Amino acid sequence: MSQKQEHIISYGLAIIIAIITIYIYLPTLAPSITWGNGGADGGNLAAAVATLGIPHPPGYPTYVLIGLGWSKLPLNGDLAYRLNLLSTTSIAFAVGLSIIAITFLGRYLALSQIPLIMGSGLGGLFLALSPLIWSQATITEIYSVGLVSFTSLSLGLIVWYYKFESWNTFLTERVFLVVIGIIKGLSFGIVPQIVLATPGMLYLLHAYHKPHKQGLTRFVQRLLLLLCGVGIGLTVFIYLPLRANSQPFVNWGTPNTLPRFWGMVTAASYRQYFTLLSPHEWLIRFVSSLSHLGQELSWTGIIFAILGGYYLWQHDKPILVYLLSLIGLTVIFRTSYPVMGNIVYLIPSLHGLTILTGVGIAVLLTQAKNQIGLAGLLLISLALVGTLVFRANKIAPSVDVSHDYRAVDFAQETFAKLPPDAVIISSQDETTFSLWYYQALGKRLDVVVIDSRLLFYDWYQLNIAVQYPDLNPYSINPQDLLTLKRSIYILDGSLD
């Protein structure tokens, strides 16, 4: 099989499995905003996309702009459903990119062609059928698009690392490094965890240049190219102060001054969570994080990842260090940040493990082909496909939110019961963001929706005063709400 034929087959396989992934996910997709699968933030994100606004820290400007562009496509359903489709498509795309990354890596590790193609495809399916990954494909959230960021970054680094000496011109390689940097910079506007890839990237860059004469000079040159690209990508954050000055309906933090902007992009209001755990609690959560990885990828997948890691250790340590660095730092981050629903922070680890899993499967299939023959290769492959089909049938009911109308029903029924010009006070993400979403679509704008947790912030008080100029601005604070000349209703906190 020629290299060109192998390229065609691997790309074709990536497309086919991406389409299969979408086919698997679609029946479980949420019909609109949802409270299932950790989707409470979806109302906030969808409202920001609808109004070209600013969602919760760090503001996610890249996601908002991607969501806005996607929402203009001629798709069925309301805005939230279309953004749910964005999540589905993004994860399917990330699965396809993972397959291509495994194929590229395996090719340069001199793995047999047929086992490598089959191993990369099966590795992609292990990722697609992770319960966590599947759940994020059904809702409006940043983590699905964020997975594309990680897979794009890793694929770019793998291609650069192995093709470095074969670039036609030095200029071509320079441009490629800048593009990798741009991907990373833009990705920070989707998933801030992209910074966790930095140590591994630096090691990869250093490891390549270390054996060369003038290695330090070449390392610095290419580091500057990467940083140049990152800087270009980070310019997307200019969106935040520009839109904040326009006072959009969703204007979290109003980051139109330097202190507010810095507080927004660094998520300053969330830093307190890193100090909550005792050493004993941290250790328990660390073990829990490792256990979650096994459950998400399946212990079969973890065994293959260990095999793939062992093979990389023997043949190419720098790539292994990059992947293990990303996996390890992600686990540490998730362990140290004890907020509700934080299992989603393990997604970058699943990405890294998936690449190792694909390599491990390819190694096993190569051995099977060499020792047993083609029949052994096919038998093992069919057995793995069978386990994945069984796993898909088992997972589907637990992540299916296709009939979850709780958020929709809550918002519609709440607004239907409220008199004109009412004030409703909420204290939960689920209720606040559901109401915001419907108001962002232009419904019941006469109602003042107040989140009691945000009412202590001056920027939030200002936003309400701007949106409802008839209100006395001095009454928009926790102590004086009762002086507002409107009917006030307080949600009881029940989501039933």
C-alpha positions in Angstrom: 0.0 0.0 0.0 1.5 3.3 -1.0 1.6 6.3 1.3 -1.0 8.1 -0.8 -3.4 5.2 -0.6 -2.8 5.0 3.2 -3.6 8.7 3.5 -6.8 8.3 1.5 -7.9 5.3 3.6 -7.1 6.9 7.0 -8.9 10.2 6.0 -11.8 8.2 4.7 -12.0 6.1 7.9 -11.9 9.3 10.0 -14.9 10.7 8.0 -16.8 7.5 8.2 -16.4 7.1 11.9 -17.2 10.8 12.5 -20.5 10.2 10.6 -21.2 7.1 12.6 -20.5 9.1 15.8 -23.1 11.7 14.7 -25.6 8.9 13.9 -25.1 7.4 17.4 -25.5 10.7 19.2 -28.4 12.3 17.3 -31.2 10.2 18.9 -30.0 11.3 22.4 -29.7 15.0 21.7 -31.5 17.5 23.9 -34.4 19.3 22.2 -33.4 22.7 23.5 -31.9 24.0 26.7 -31.6 21.2 29.2 -30.7 20.5 32.8 -29.5 17.0 32.0 -25.9 15.9 31.5 -24.6 18.9 33.4 -26.2 21.3 30.8 -27.3 24.1 33.2 -24.7 26.5 31.7 -26.2 26.0 28.3 -28.9 28.7 28.8 -26.2 31.2 29.7 -24.1 30.3 26.6 -27.0 30.2 24.3 -28.3 33.6 25.6 -24.8 35.0 25.0 -24.7 33.7 21.4 -28.2 35.1 20.8 -27.3 38.6 21.9 -23.6 38.6 21.0 -23.0 38.9 24.7 -20.5 37.8 27.4 -21.2 34.6 29.3 -19.6 33.7 32.7 -15.8 33.8 33.1 -13.6 33.7 31.2 -16.1 35.0 28.7 -15.5 32.3 26.0 -15.3 34.8 23.1 -14.1 32.2 20.5 -17.1 29.9 21.4 -19.6 32.8 21.2 -18.3 33.8 17.8 -18.3 30.2 16.5 -21.8 29.7 18.0 -23.0 32.8 16.2 -21.7 31.7 12.9 -23.1 28.2 13.4 -26.5 29.6 14.4 -26.8 31.2 11.0 -26.8 27.9 9.2 -30.2 26.7 7.9 -30.8 24.1 10.6 -34.1 23.1 12.2 -34.9 23.8 15.9 -34.5 26.7 18.2 -31.1 28.3 18.9 -30.3 25.9 21.8 -31.0 22.9 19.7 -28.8 24.2 16.9 -26.0 24.7 19.5 -26.6 21.2 20.7 -26.0 20.1 17.1 -22.8 22.1 17.2 -21.7 20.0 20.2 -22.5 16.8 18.4 -20.7 17.8 15.2 -17.7 19.1 17.2 -17.1 15.9 19.0 -17.5 13.9 15.8 -15.0 16.1 14.2 -12.6 15.7 17.2 -13.0 11.9 16.9 -12.0 12.1 13.3 -9.0 14.3 14.1 -8.0 11.8 16.8 -8.0 9.0 14.2 -5.8 11.0 11.9 -3.5 11.9 14.8 -3.1 8.2 15.8 -2.5 7.3 12.1 0.2 9.9 11.7 1.9 8.9 15.0 1.7 5.2 14.2 3.1 5.7 10.7 6.2 7.4 12.0 6.5 4.7 14.7 6.7 2.2 11.8 3.6 0.2 12.8 2.0 -2.1 10.2 -0.4 -0.3 7.9 -3.6 -2.4 8.2 -3.3 -2.9 12.1 -2.6 0.9 12.4 -5.7 1.9 10.3 -7.9 -0.5 12.4 -6.3 0.6 15.6 -6.8 4.3 14.9 -10.5 3.7 14.1 -11.1 1.7 17.2 -9.2 4.3 19.3 -11.6 6.9 17.9 -14.6 4.8 18.9 -13.3 4.4 22.4 -13.3 8.2 22.7 -16.7 8.6 21.1 -18.2 6.1 23.4 -16.9 7.6 26.7 -20.1 8.4 28.7 -18.7 11.9 29.5 -17.8 12.7 25.9 -21.2 11.4 24.8 -23.0 13.5 27.4 -21.3 16.6 26.2 -22.3 15.9 22.6 -26.0 16.2 23.6 -26.0 19.7 25.2 -24.9 23.3 24.7 -21.5 23.5 26.3 -17.9 24.6 25.6 -16.2 21.3 26.2 -17.3 19.7 22.9 -15.8 22.5 20.9 -12.9 22.5 23.3 -12.1 18.9 22.5 -11.6 20.0 18.9 -9.1 22.5 20.2 -7.1 19.8 22.0 -7.2 17.3 19.1 -6.2 20.0 16.6 -3.3 21.1 18.8 -2.0 17.6 19.3 -2.4 16.7 15.6 -0.5 19.9 14.6 2.3 19.1 17.1 2.6 15.5 16.0 2.8 16.5 12.3 5.3 19.2 13.0 7.5 17.0 15.2 7.8 14.2 12.7 7.9 16.2 9.5 10.3 18.9 10.7 13.2 17.9 8.5 11.0 17.3 5.4 9.5 20.8 5.1 10.1 22.2 1.6 11.3 25.5 3.0 12.1 26.9 6.4 9.3 29.5 5.8 6.8 26.7 5.5 7.8 25.3 8.9 7.7 28.8 10.4 4.1 29.4 9.1 3.1 26.0 10.5 4.4 26.8 14.0 2.6 30.1 13.9 -0.6 28.4 13.0 -0.2 26.0 15.9 0.2 29.0 18.2 -2.9 30.6 16.7 -4.9 27.5 17.4 -3.7 27.5 21.0 -4.5 31.2 21.5 -8.0 31.0 20.0 -8.6 27.8 22.0 -8.1 29.8 25.2 -11.4 31.6 24.2 -13.1 28.2 24.2 -11.5 26.1 26.9 -8.9 27.8 29.3 -7.5 24.4 30.2 -5.6 24.5 26.9 -2.8 26.1 29.0 -2.2 22.7 30.5 -0.7 21.6 27.2 2.1 24.2 27.5 4.7 22.2 29.5 4.4 19.2 27.2 4.7 21.5 24.1 7.8 23.2 25.5 9.4 19.8 26.3 8.6 18.6 22.8 10.2 21.7 21.3 13.2 21.3 23.5 13.6 17.6 23.0 13.8 18.0 19.2 16.4 20.7 19.2 18.5 19.3 22.0 20.7 17.0 19.9 21.4 19.7 17.2 24.2 22.1 17.2 22.9 25.6 18.0 20.0 23.8 19.6 19.2 26.6 22.1 19.1 29.2 19.3 16.7 27.1 17.2 14.6 26.3 20.3 14.2 30.0 21.0 13.4 30.9 17.4 10.6 28.4 17.2 9.4 29.3 20.7 9.0 32.9 19.5 7.1 31.7 16.5 4.7 29.8 18.7 4.3 32.7 21.0 3.7 35.0 18.0 0.8 32.7 17.0 -0.6 32.5 20.5 -0.6 36.3 20.7 -2.5 36.5 17.4 -5.0 34.0 18.6 -5.5 35.8 21.9 -6.6 38.9 20.1 -10.0 37.3 20.1 -10.4 38.6 23.7 -10.7 42.1 22.3 -14.3 41.0 21.8 -15.0 41.3 25.5 -14.4 45.0 26.1 -15.8 45.9 22.7 -19.1 44.1 23.4 -19.2 45.2 27.1 -19.3 48.8 26.1 -22.3 48.0 23.9 -24.2 46.8 27.0 -25.6 43.5 25.5 -28.3 41.6 27.4 -25.8 39.1 28.7 -22.9 41.2 30.0 -21.2 39.1 32.7 -18.6 41.1 34.5 -18.9 44.1 32.2 -15.1 43.8 31.3 -14.7 47.2 29.9 -11.9 48.3 32.3 -8.5 46.7 32.7 -9.2 45.3 36.3 -12.6 43.9 35.2 -11.1 42.5 32.0 -8.2 40.8 33.8 -10.6 39.5 36.4 -12.8 38.0 33.7 -10.2 36.3 31.6 -8.4 34.9 34.6 -11.7 33.8 36.2 -10.7 35.6 39.4 -14.0 35.0 41.1 -13.4 31.2 40.9 -9.9 31.0 42.4 -11.2 30.5 45.9 -12.2 26.9 45.0 -8.5 26.0 44.8 -8.0 26.5 48.5 -10.9 24.5 49.8 -9.4 21.0 50.0 -7.3 19.5 52.8 -4.4 17.2 51.8 -6.5 14.2 52.7 -9.5 15.4 50.7 -7.2 16.2 47.8 -5.8 12.6 47.8 -9.3 11.1 47.8 -10.3 13.2 44.9 -7.1 12.3 43.0 -7.9 8.6 43.3 -11.4 9.4 42.3 -10.1 11.2 39.2 -8.1 8.2 38.1 -11.1 5.9 38.7 -13.2 8.2 36.5 -10.7 7.9 33.7 -11.0 4.1 33.9 -14.8 4.3 33.8 -14.9 6.8 31.0 -12.5 5.0 28.6 -13.3 1.5 30.0 -10.6 -0.5 31.7 -10.0 -2.3 28.4 -9.2 1.1 26.8 -6.8 1.9 29.7 -5.0 -1.3 29.3 -4.5 -0.5 25.6 -3.3 3.0 26.6 -0.7 1.5 28.9 0.5 -0.8 26.1 0.6 2.2 23.7 2.5 4.2 26.3 5.0 1.4 26.8 5.6 1.2 23.0 6.1 5.0 22.8 8.5 4.8 25.8 10.6 2.4 23.7 10.4 4.3 20.4 9.7 8.0 21.0 9.8 9.4 24.6 9.1 13.1 23.8 5.7 12.4 22.3 4.9 10.2 25.3 6.0 13.0 27.7 3.8 15.5 25.9 0.7 13.2 26.2 1.5 12.2 29.8 2.1 15.8 30.8 -1.3 16.8 29.4 -3.0 13.8 31.1 -1.3 14.3 34.5 -1.9 18.1 34.7 -5.5 17.6 33.7 -6.0 15.1 36.5 -4.3 17.4 39.0 -6.4 20.4 37.8 -9.7 18.4 38.2 -8.6 17.1 41.6 -7.7 20.6 42.9 -10.9 22.4 41.6 -13.8 21.0 43.6 -16.8 22.6 41.9 -20.0 20.9 41.0 -19.9 18.8 37.8 -16.1 19.1 37.5 -15.7 15.7 35.9 -15.8 17.5 32.6 -12.3 18.8 33.4 -11.0 15.3 32.7 -11.8 15.6 29.0 -8.2 16.6 27.9 -7.0 13.5 29.7 -9.4 11.4 27.7 -8.0 12.9 24.6 -4.4 12.1 25.5 -5.4 8.5 26.6 -7.3 8.0 23.4 -4.1 8.5 21.3 -2.3 6.1 23.5 -5.2 3.6 23.3 -5.2 3.7 19.5 -1.4 3.1 19.4 -1.8 0.3 21.9 -4.5 -1.4 19.8 -2.4 -1.0 16.7 0.6 -2.6 18.5 -1.5 -5.6 19.6 -3.0 -6.1 16.1 0.4 -5.9 14.6 1.6 -8.7 16.9 -1.6 -10.7 16.1 -1.0 -10.4 12.4 2.7 -11.4 12.7 2.1 -14.4 15.0 -1.4 -15.6 14.1 -2.0 -14.1 10.7 -4.8 -12.0 9.2 -7.4 -14.2 10.7 -6.2 -13.4 14.2 -6.1 -9.7 13.4 -9.7 -9.8 12.2 -10.9 -11.9 15.2 -9.4 -9.4 17.7 -10.8 -6.5 15.8 -14.3 -8.0 15.7 -14.1 -8.8 19.4 -13.3 -5.1 20.2 -16.1 -3.9 17.9 -18.5 -6.2 19.7 -17.5 -4.8 23.1 -17.9 -1.2 21.8 -21.4 -2.0 20.5 -22.3 -3.5 23.8 -20.9 -0.5 25.6 -22.8 1.9 23.3 -26.1 0.2 24.1 -25.3 0.3 27.8 -24.4 4.0 27.9 -27.1 5.4 25.7 -30.0 5.4 28.3 -27.8 7.2 30.9 -27.0 10.1 28.6 -30.2 10.3 26.6 -31.8 13.8 27.1 -33.9 13.8 24.0 -37.1 14.0 26.2 -35.8 16.4 28.8 -38.1 19.4 28.7 -37.6 20.4 32.3 -35.7 23.6 31.5 -38.1 24.6 28.7 -41.2 23.8 30.7 -39.9 25.8 33.7 -39.1 28.9 31.7 -42.4 28.8 29.7 -44.6 28.1 32.8 -42.8 30.7 35.0 -43.2 33.5 32.5 -46.8 32.5 31.8 -47.7 32.9 35.5 -45.9 36.2 36.1 -47.9 39.5 35.8 -46.5 42.3 33.6 -43.4 44.1 34.9 -42.7 41.6 37.6 -39.4 41.0 39.4 -38.4 37.3 39.9 -35.4 36.4 42.1 -33.5 33.2 41.3 -30.5 31.6 43.1 -29.6 28.7 40.8 -27.8 28.4 37.5 -30.6 26.2 36.2 -33.4 28.6 36.8 -31.5 31.9 36.1 -30.0 30.7 32.8 -33.3 29.2 31.5 -35.1 32.5 32.0 -32.2 34.4 30.5 -32.3 32.2 27.4 -36.0 32.9 26.8 -35.5 36.6 27.3 -32.5 36.6 24.9 -34.9 35.3 22.3 -37.1 38.3 23.0 -39.7 36.8 25.3 -41.0 38.6 28.4 -38.5 41.4 28.4 -40.8 43.3 30.8 -39.8 40.9 33.6 -36.7 41.6 35.6 -34.8 38.4 36.3 -32.4 38.9 39.2 -29.9 36.3 40.3 -29.4 36.8 44.1 -25.9 35.5 44.0 -24.8 38.2 41.5 -26.6 41.1 43.1 -23.6 41.9 45.3 -21.5 42.8 42.2 -21.6 46.5 41.1 -21.4 45.5 37.4 -24.5 43.4 37.8 -26.4 46.2 39.5 -25.4 48.5 36.7 -26.5 46.0 34.0 -30.0 45.8 35.5 -30.2 49.5 35.8 -29.2 49.9 32.1 -31.7 47.3 30.9 -34.6 48.6 33.0 -34.1 52.4 33.2 -37.4 52.9 35.0 -36.0 51.2 38.1 -34.4 53.2 40.9 -30.7 52.3 40.5 -30.2 52.8 44.3 -32.7 50.1 45.0 -30.9 47.4 42.9 -29.0 45.9 45.8 -29.6 43.1 48.3 -30.9 45.4 51.0 -33.3 47.6 49.1 -35.0 45.3 46.6 -38.3 45.5 48.4 -38.4 49.2 47.6 -38.7 48.5 43.8 -42.1 49.5 42.6 -42.8 46.1 41.0 -44.3 42.8 42.1 -41.5 40.6 43.5 -41.5 36.8 43.3 -38.9 34.5 44.7 -38.2 31.0 43.3 -38.3 28.4 46.0 -35.2 26.6 44.6 -37.1 23.4 43.6 -36.3 22.1 40.1 -39.3 19.6 40.2 
